[in-house]
Amino acid sequence: MMANHFLNPAFSLIDHDGRRVDETAFRGKPTIVFFGFTNCAVVCPRALARLTTVVNSLKITTDQLNALYISVDPDRDSPEVMKSFLAGRAPHFTGLTGTQAELESARRGFRAFANKKRDNGTPDNYDVPHTAITYVLNADGCLVDHLHDSLSDTEVTSRLKRVMDEVHQKDRVINTVPSTETGQDDTINVSLKVMDKKQVASIRHIGNLARQLKGDWSNMMGPTDLNDGFGAYRFQLAYGFYALALAHFHRLPAAPGLFQDTMERVIEKMCHPDVWFYWRDASTGGGLARTPRKEPNANPIEKDNIMYSAYLQTMTLLYHSLFDDDRYTKPESLKLEYDPFFWGEPGGFSFEYDQNSLNDRVYWNMVESGYLGVACEPWCVFQICNQPPIIGFRLNDELTGSQTADEVTTGYVKAWEDFGGSIEPEGGYRLFVARHNNMVAPSPGTGMDAWCAFLMHSWNPDFVEKNYKRQRAKALIKHEDGTLSVNVRIIDGQSKNTTLLLQGAEFGWFAALAAEMGDESTLQGLLDYADSKFRPRYQDGGLLYPRNDNIFDEHGHYSMNSPIQSNALLPLSRLNVTGGLRRLYDQPWGPKNGDHYGEPALTSVDFSIDVYRAVYDSKRRVLLFDLAVYEPEMRGKVELSRIFGRGDWALSRDGREIARGDSEALTQNALGKDIEQSGEELILSIAEADVTSFVILWL
């Protein structure tokens, strides 16, 4: 019969060496407890002999198991008597005795019975009938089993072995030390690490932005005219989305419920006309490259504008890959609608796509370009903007079995070779090719170079890594306090708006590249600089770096902080891992890697809850997750799926067991309504503002 797993017997007694001990002295490893007395003729010697045989057969040492023999006869069982009695019979055991009151208190804690019975009226001739049960406690001091005197030796051995195996399994899981070596590719080691507050608050900040009402772009409006340029809404949304995707894939793989709703909201915002419609008039030719003019086209996907279409493409494909959810493959699931009141055709503008038709349109635009890339605006083919569609093609290949990514990357390299290659002799990444005159625009400097390298590392890592040290040497400025900022080049005669457009994210892009490259010292130096110079604060639990339009401070150091840095690039830098984008490209989740979708996970997480760790280790059969509400006095629920159907399991909170179950049901529960079963899901109610660690172990 299994015991009450939530009974924690307490006692304060004297051990057989004369030392005062209480129950806490025996924490950290399992304990077996038998009540008896040294004058017992049959029951106690038999029980001790059997338990000693079992312990020896299992090769259990004193370092692995406590064995306690608690007296029910304080008048005759002094510490010295107990020690002598056990030495020859059961050397594994420690004898405990005390006053009558102390021993009665101990028995009450275990629900054990004992009653002194006189024999023939002689004061020293008496028996003490008592409970003949061996109590088994886990390493936290909780009662986990009763071993009755009537059980066979085989059954006692089997049940004690199960307790020991469970402890060993927990030790192997909880004491696992993740590798921190640069370049470590072991995903399970990365996800075993508990994230820090700033990483968690970066996720929440993106979640806060995603939940702003339609038309509310608070903390997202930048300093450029019409909020245009390389920090526009589409870039903030896309790279915030990428940050969440990398965090889920690498750091919190067992927490889809933390990310899915937020990422749906970001895709929805990406389809708002505020994000895409203005490009109808902003991208008609002329400008810096003096390109021929063209008629405005409101459709942001049909032709050109890869800096929008490719981001929407990758976002929907990432969503499908991460959550095994094909909702965006449904016809017309992506609707781009704008219905102006006083002008335009009746019914306004409406463009309907889905994940597949969007990917096909981007692909054929790429083919029509000869694989050099799709234009961002008329005639201008930017290197940077043609990296995301390659990532999208790779994700689509994994989902559908096609081989588009290899085709496109092979063609891309050859096409750029016709223009002298992707990179300049001194290491800068060429910005774009103007197709109307086949002129190549040179690298504009630190930010654009880092941006291109970050994305290209996904599919062309050797090329990027070969150039990285040279790139870093030109990009960074080291300060006396050990922090790092970036070297920003301002072009003489450049307008203020163009300067803000080009230089608004120099710092953030190099931080993102350093994270992808696994350059921890550089990344930390940059993040330390951001934390000391960019005035970070927590807003609604999210980490926000307020906007600052001054490119340099009074000392000439970089001080500009644009919304894209706060909302996307600094979170991306904190949440990515070494080679994170490359690993996502190489081995995305999908049909070939379908086991992940069937593993235990946090499939619904109330927005009031932060997740610091969530990983299922299939080899150890354990789900680890660490949670906290983001502000005191809040409460939220977490839904755990795929817990049942895997055999017996135990749930611990901060090392203390709080629930048990089997393949079908929650069978024992120490927290009442804070742990409930709802169909095939397990629901936890969370109210702790301090990070709380949970472990579900399948036995």
BELTA-V741892 format. One record per helix or strand. SS is the DSSP state (H for helix, E for strand). FROM is the first residue (numbers start at 0). TO is the last residue. If there is no record, write none. Layout:
BEGIN
ss->SS from->FROM to->TO
ss->SS from->FROM to->TO
END
This chain:
BEGIN
ss->E from->1 to->1
ss->E from->11 to->14
ss->E from->19 to->21
ss->H from->22 to->25
ss->E from->29 to->35
ss->H from->42 to->56
ss->E from->64 to->70
ss->H from->78 to->88
ss->E from->93 to->96
ss->H from->99 to->109
ss->E from->113 to->117
ss->E from->125 to->129
ss->E from->132 to->136
ss->E from->142 to->147
ss->H from->152 to->173
ss->H from->186 to->191
ss->H from->196 to->209
ss->H from->224 to->226
ss->H from->232 to->250
ss->H from->255 to->269
ss->H from->272 to->275
ss->H from->278 to->281
ss->E from->285 to->285
ss->E from->290 to->290
ss->H from->305 to->322
ss->H from->326 to->328
ss->E from->333 to->337
ss->E from->348 to->352
ss->H from->354 to->367
ss->E from->376 to->376
ss->E from->379 to->381
ss->H from->383 to->385
ss->H from->387 to->399
ss->H from->403 to->416
ss->E from->422 to->422
ss->E from->428 to->428
ss->E from->431 to->433
ss->E from->438 to->440
ss->H from->445 to->455
ss->H from->460 to->474
ss->E from->475 to->477
ss->E from->483 to->485
ss->H from->495 to->502
ss->H from->505 to->516
ss->H from->519 to->532
ss->E from->535 to->538
ss->E from->541 to->544
ss->E from->547 to->547
ss->E from->551 to->551
ss->E from->557 to->557
ss->E from->560 to->560
ss->H from->562 to->574
ss->H from->579 to->585
ss->H from->590 to->597
ss->E from->600 to->604
ss->E from->608 to->616
ss->E from->621 to->628
ss->E from->635 to->640
ss->E from->648 to->652
ss->E from->655 to->660
ss->E from->665 to->668
ss->H from->671 to->673
ss->E from->674 to->677
ss->E from->680 to->685
ss->E from->691 to->697
END
